[in-house]
Amino acid sequence: LVRVYLRKAVVSTQSTGKIQDGDILSIDVSIYYKGVFGDCCSTRVIGNGDEVAHKLTAVSRDSTLAAIQACKPGVSLSVVGNTIGEIAREAGFSICKEFIGHGIGFYFHGLPEVYHYANTHGPILRPGMVFTIEPIIMEGRDNIQLLADGWTAVSADQKRSAQFEHTIAITDTGYEILSPHR
């Protein structure tokens, strides 16, 4: 399954028109291979783009990677949201709270729930846990609006968003990224 998000869409099953210079384009890919699910997303600025578009995409990517690097056995899962929240807030952006990361493996969505904003939620990480980290960083407020198709979500203030996602596994000594991409 491939989902493409364009312009102000936070989540969508299809693009909303012709791609234009400066658009922010997210491509979210989910696979099922040999009985196991995988999930990843990458976002790019098309063409030149403005400074805010590039900053938004960089903060989304960098906060995702920083949260991954904070994961290791014995640490609370809340380190993910606390790390992402601090980076996004310092950059002047907000985080979509309606969509969260999730456990993944022989099932597509399951426990643990992974919040991408400051919180105290979550179990202590232990080897063998597999989950996604997939914050949606928003240029404006964190509110979304669900469109009539029942699936497409857009930012309520019509501002842009960017998302990066990785599936990771907790190892004996830290983490392994199971969905390497740039």
C-alpha positions as CSV (number, residue, x, y, z in Angstrom):
1,L,0.0,0.0,0.0
2,V,1.4,3.4,-1.0
3,R,-0.2,6.6,0.3
4,V,0.7,10.0,-1.1
5,Y,0.1,13.2,0.8
6,L,0.4,16.5,-1.0
7,R,0.2,20.2,0.2
8,K,-2.0,20.5,3.3
9,A,-3.0,16.9,3.6
10,V,-1.9,15.2,6.8
11,V,-3.1,11.8,5.8
12,S,-4.6,10.9,2.4
13,T,-5.0,8.0,0.0
14,Q,-4.4,10.1,-3.1
15,S,-2.7,13.3,-4.1
16,T,-4.9,16.4,-4.4
17,G,-3.9,17.7,-7.8
18,K,-0.8,18.3,-10.0
19,I,2.5,18.5,-8.2
20,Q,3.9,22.1,-8.2
21,D,7.2,23.7,-7.5
22,G,7.5,24.1,-3.7
23,D,5.0,21.4,-2.7
24,I,5.7,19.2,0.2
25,L,5.2,15.6,-0.9
26,S,5.1,12.7,1.6
27,I,5.1,9.1,0.4
28,D,4.1,6.5,3.0
29,V,4.7,2.8,2.1
30,S,3.3,-0.2,3.9
31,I,4.3,-3.7,3.0
32,Y,3.4,-7.3,3.9
33,Y,6.2,-9.7,3.1
34,K,6.5,-13.3,4.3
35,G,4.0,-12.8,7.1
36,V,5.5,-9.6,8.5
37,F,4.4,-6.0,8.1
38,G,6.6,-3.0,7.5
39,D,5.9,0.7,7.4
40,C,7.9,3.8,6.4
41,C,7.4,7.3,5.1
42,S,9.6,10.0,3.6
43,T,8.9,13.6,2.7
44,R,10.5,15.9,0.1
45,V,10.1,19.5,-1.0
46,I,9.5,19.5,-4.7
47,G,11.7,21.9,-6.7
48,N,12.9,25.0,-4.9
49,G,10.4,25.4,-2.1
50,D,10.6,28.2,0.5
51,E,12.7,28.3,3.7
52,V,9.9,27.2,5.9
53,A,9.1,24.1,3.8
54,H,12.8,23.0,4.0
55,K,12.9,23.7,7.7
56,L,9.7,21.8,8.3
57,T,10.9,18.8,6.4
58,A,14.3,18.9,8.1
59,V,12.7,19.1,11.6
60,S,10.5,16.2,10.8
61,R,13.4,14.0,9.6
62,D,15.8,15.1,12.4
63,S,13.3,14.7,15.2
64,T,12.4,11.2,14.0
65,L,16.1,10.2,13.9
66,A,16.8,11.8,17.3
67,A,13.9,9.9,18.9
68,I,15.2,6.6,17.4
69,Q,18.7,7.3,18.7
70,A,17.2,7.8,22.2
71,C,15.7,4.3,22.2
72,K,17.4,1.5,24.1
73,P,16.5,-1.2,26.6
74,G,15.6,0.2,30.0
75,V,14.3,3.5,28.7
76,S,10.7,4.5,28.8
77,L,8.9,4.7,25.4
78,S,7.9,8.3,26.4
79,V,11.5,9.3,25.4
80,V,10.2,9.2,21.8
81,G,7.6,11.9,22.2
82,N,9.6,13.9,24.7
83,T,12.5,14.1,22.2
84,I,10.4,14.9,19.2
85,G,8.3,17.4,21.2
86,E,11.4,19.4,22.3
87,I,12.9,19.6,18.8
88,A,9.6,20.6,17.2
89,R,8.8,23.2,19.8
90,E,12.3,24.8,19.7
91,A,11.8,25.1,15.9
92,G,8.5,26.8,16.3
93,F,6.3,23.9,14.9
94,S,3.6,21.7,16.5
95,I,2.9,18.0,16.4
96,C,-0.2,16.3,15.1
97,K,-1.6,14.4,18.1
98,E,-4.3,12.4,16.3
99,F,-1.9,10.1,14.5
100,I,0.6,8.0,16.5
101,G,3.2,5.3,16.0
102,H,2.4,1.7,16.7
103,G,3.6,-1.7,17.3
104,I,4.1,-3.7,14.1
105,G,5.2,-7.2,13.0
106,F,2.8,-10.1,12.5
107,Y,0.1,-7.5,12.8
108,F,-0.1,-4.0,11.2
109,H,-1.2,-1.8,14.1
110,G,-0.9,-2.9,17.7
111,L,0.7,-2.1,21.0
112,P,2.7,-0.2,22.0
113,E,1.1,3.1,21.1
114,V,3.8,5.6,20.4
115,Y,3.0,9.2,21.1
116,H,5.1,11.8,19.3
117,Y,4.6,14.7,21.8
118,A,5.7,15.2,25.4
119,N,4.2,12.6,27.6
120,T,4.7,10.1,30.4
121,H,3.1,7.2,28.5
122,G,4.5,3.9,27.6
123,P,6.3,0.8,28.8
124,I,10.0,0.4,29.5
125,L,11.7,-0.6,26.2
126,R,13.1,-4.1,26.0
127,P,14.8,-6.2,23.4
128,G,12.4,-7.6,20.8
129,M,10.0,-4.7,20.8
130,V,9.2,-3.5,17.2
131,F,7.3,-0.3,16.5
132,T,7.0,2.7,14.3
133,I,8.1,6.3,15.0
134,E,6.2,8.6,12.6
135,P,5.7,12.1,13.8
136,I,3.7,14.5,11.6
137,I,5.3,17.9,12.2
138,M,2.9,20.8,11.5
139,E,3.7,24.3,10.4
140,G,0.7,25.8,12.2
141,R,-1.5,24.6,15.0
142,D,-1.9,20.9,15.7
143,N,-5.6,20.7,14.9
144,I,-6.8,18.6,11.9
145,Q,-10.0,18.4,10.0
146,L,-11.3,15.1,8.5
147,L,-12.7,15.5,5.0
148,A,-15.9,14.0,3.6
149,D,-14.2,10.9,2.2
150,G,-13.7,9.8,5.8
151,W,-10.0,9.2,5.4
152,T,-8.2,12.4,4.2
153,A,-7.1,14.6,7.1
154,V,-5.9,18.2,6.5
155,S,-4.5,20.8,8.9
156,A,-7.4,22.8,10.2
157,D,-5.5,26.1,9.6
158,Q,-4.5,25.1,6.1
159,K,-0.8,25.1,6.9
160,R,1.6,22.4,5.7
161,S,2.9,19.3,7.4
162,A,5.8,16.9,7.0
163,Q,6.3,13.3,8.1
164,F,9.1,10.8,8.3
165,E,8.6,7.2,9.6
166,H,10.8,4.3,10.4
167,T,10.0,0.9,11.8
168,I,12.6,0.0,14.5
169,A,13.4,-3.0,16.7
170,I,14.9,-2.7,20.1
171,T,18.0,-4.8,20.4
172,D,20.1,-5.9,23.4
173,T,22.3,-2.8,23.1
174,G,20.0,-0.2,21.4
175,Y,18.0,-0.2,18.3
176,E,18.0,-1.3,14.6
177,I,16.2,0.6,11.9
178,L,14.2,-2.0,9.9
179,S,13.1,0.5,7.2
180,P,16.3,2.3,6.1
181,H,15.7,5.2,3.8
182,R,16.7,8.8,3.5
